[in-house]
Amino acid sequence: MGLQMVVEIGIKDLDVCGDSQLVVNQLLEEYEIKKKDLIPYHTQSLQILDKPDTVKLQHIPKSANKMADPHVNLAATLALGAEEDITIPVCGKWVVTPLEDEFL
């Protein structure tokens, strides 16, 4: 979710769950960013997290978060523009976005 979307939608409360303990702790500014190429992503993420009234960051271990990937991929697909495609595995089958906007 980009900064523009957070502002446009007017999100007031945001819950963020991540399976990377390192990234969650970096966003909470408990851990230092050591890789310089990640600093721009961290900066942009902090800008996004600054917009809502409340933000809750939570680490979810990968073992407890097996269903997250299909849901994230589906959300990403719904956010794509008309010119973009993505393939999403769901229950061992492949689902692709429609070629025509009329199917949406």
N, C-alpha and C positions, 0 to 999 in steps of 0.2 A: 504494500500500500504506500503510495507516494505522498509527499507533503501536500501537494495540490489536492489530492482526494480527501485527505484528513480535513483540510480547510473547507473545501467545497461542500462536503457532506455535513460538516459541523459536528464532528465527533466530540463528545464531551467526556466520555469514559472509555478507556482503551485497555483491554487485557491482552497482553502479549505472552504467549507460551512458546518456549524454544527448547530444542533438545540439545543445544550446545551450551554446556555450563560455562564455558569460556566466554562465549559471546554474551550471554545473559549477564555475567559478572562484569564484562567490559562495559556494557550499556549502563549497568548500575554504578559504574566508575569505581568498582572495587578492584578490578584488575587493569593493568596498563596495556595499551596497545603497543606491541613490540614490532609488528610488521608495518612499515611505513605505507605500503600500498593499500592497507586496510583503513587508514586514517580518514580518507574522504567518505567511505561508507559509514564509518562510526559517526562522523560529524553530521552527515545527512540524517542518520537514524536519530541522533539526539535532537535535531531540529524538528523531526516528525513527532517525537515523544514529548516535545515541549508545548505543542499546540493544545491537546486535550486538557480538561480540568484535572482529571486524575488518570494516572497510568499505573498499571500493575504488571510487573515483569516477573515471570515465573519459569523456573527450569523444570522441564518434564523429561525424565530419562527416556532414551529411545525405546527401551524395553516396555515402557508404559504408554508409548505413543505410536503404536504400529499403524493406526488408522489415519494419522495426520497427513501423510504424503498424498494419498488420493484426494483428500479434501482440499489441500493446498493447491494441487494441480487443477482441480475443478474450478476453484476460485480464480486462479490465474487465467484459465481459459475464458471464463466469463468476462474478465477484464480486458481481453485482447481486442484489438481493433479489427475491422472487417478484412484487412489485408493479411492478417497474421493467422497462423495455424499452430496447434499444439496437439500432441498425441498423449493420451492419458491411459495408463493401465488401471482397470477396475475389475477386481475379482478374476484376474487372469485373462481378461478380454481387453481388446483395444477399442477405445472410443475416440473418435476424432470430431473436431468442430465441423459444423455444416459449411459447405462451400458457398451457399447463398444466404444472405441476411434474412430472406423470407422464411427460413426454417426456424429462426430464433423466436 
